[in-house]
């Protein structure tokens, strides 16, 4: 498995997993899937370009409760093993490791269900940590649910240390979450 930049070369496989009901967004779920399929249908090249937004030019994002917040710089990369198998994201605030309250962590990842338990998430997180280091971050925070031991293991295998259990803002679902921190050497 490797991480690739979203491009036309991988788009047919990406569309296939979306049409099968997978979502790259573990908070917004199928609503995000529908939005992505609509965006691809409207303008595939624009959609692909939107996934790499290091300057946060795409405008605000909408939270679960319908409120909007400023977009952070960041990008998505896709997991590829000959087919699309998952997605990772990295986001940050320029000049700081701190994140605003509406952004739970620097890194997100999701593997399609039929390709889980192959070590893809662990490898993808390792690669994204290298990206975070290259962006100049000294540490990253990664959030997962207390009911997700598989994700907890992925984070811990990559040096993550549990720093707190907290409840998300109402605009993010009022859910109990674990925040892990990974310190990046050289960042």
N, C-alpha and C positions, 0 to 999 in steps of 0.2 A: 504494500500500500504506500502510495506517495501522496503528497499534497500538491494540487495543481491550482493555477489561477483560473477562475471561471472564464470560459471561452466557448465559442461556437462548437469547437471540437468535442466538448463534453455535454453540450446543451441537450441533445436528444435523450441521453441517459438520465440527465437531471429531470427533464420533463416527465419521463417515464415514472420515476419514483414519486414525484408530486402527484401524478395521476393515480398512483396506487395508494394514495392517502398519507404519505409521509410528510412531515413538516420540519423545516429547518429551525423552527421557532418553538421551543418547548414551553413557552409561556402563552403564546397566542394560538398555537396549534393550527387547526384547519382554516381558520380565518387568514392566517399568514400564507398558507398553501394556496388558497384561492387568489389572494392578492398577487402572489408571485406568478401564477399561471396567467392571470389577466395581464400583468405587466409584460410577460414574455410575448403573449399574443399581440399586444399593442405595439411593442418595439423591442425585439430581442436584444439588439445591440445596446440600446439604452439601459435595459435591465442589467445586462452583463457589466456595463460600465458602472452602474450604481453599486455594485458589490465591492468595489474598491474605491473608498472615499476617504483618503488620508487627510483631507482638508475640511471634512464635514460640510461640503457644499450642497448636499441634497436636501437641506432644510430639516425642519423638526420631525420627530417621530411621534406616533400616537401610542399611548399606553392603553392597558386593558379598560380603564374607566372612560376612555375617550379624550382624556386630557393630552396635551402635546407638550413636549420638552425639547430642548435643543439637542441636535444630533452630535455625537462625539466623533472625532476622527477614528477611522478603523477600516477593516476590510474582512472579507470572507474568503476562505480557500476551501476547495473541495477535496474530499478523499476519493482516490481513484485506484482501482485495482484491475483495470480493464473495463470496469463499469463504475458508475457513480455509487459510492457506498457511504457517504456522509459529508458533513460540513463542519468547518471550524470558523470561529470569528475571533478577532482581536480588536479591542477598542481601548482608547486611552484619552486622557486629558493632556493637552500640550503642556509640558513643563512640570508635570506632577504625576505621582502615582495615585493620588487621591481621585476618587470617582464621585460624581454627584449621587444623591440618594436614589434616584430613579434607575441608576445603572448598578446592578448587583455585583458584577465582576468584569475583569478585563477580558476573560476568555470564555467562550462557549463552544460546545461541541455536541454533535449528535451523529449517531451511526444508524443507518437503516436497520430495522429489526432483523431482516434475513441475513445480515452480515455481522451481527454482534457476536461477541465471545471469540473473536479472532485476534484480539490485541490491537485492533485498528484505533480505538480511542486513545489507548496508552501511547501508541506511536505518534498519532496526530498531535496530542498534547505536547509531547516532547519536541516536535518540530515547531509548533506554535510558540513554545517557550523560547526557542532560538530566535524567532521573529521578534518577540517582545524584547529580548535582550538587544537585538539589532536596532530597535526603535528607541533604545536608551533607558528602558524601564529597569529599575533596581529590584522591583518585586512586582508580582501580579496577585490579584485576588481572584479566586474561582469559587463559585457558589453551586451547591447541590443540595438536594433534599435529604432529610434524615432517613427517608424511606428508600434511598437509592444507594445501597452498598456497592454496587458495581462502579458507579461514578466516583464514590469515595475512594475505592481502591485505585482507580485510574489516577486520581489526583495524588494520592499518597505515594504511588510508584514513581511519580515524577517530582517527589520532594515536597509535596504539599503538607502543611501542618495546620490542623484545625485551630482557628483562632477565636471563633465564637459561633454560638447558635443565636439566631435572631428571627424576628418576624418582619416580613416585607411590608412596605407601605400598602395601604388599602388599594392604591392605584395599580399595584403589582400583585394583588390577590390575597394579601394578608396571610401569607403562608410561612410556616416555620422552615428555616433554611440553615445550612451550615456554611460558614465562610472559611475557606482555606487560603493560606498564603504560601506562595512559592518565591523564595529569594533567588535572584538571578545573579550569579557571579559575573563580574565585569560590566553589569548594567549600571 
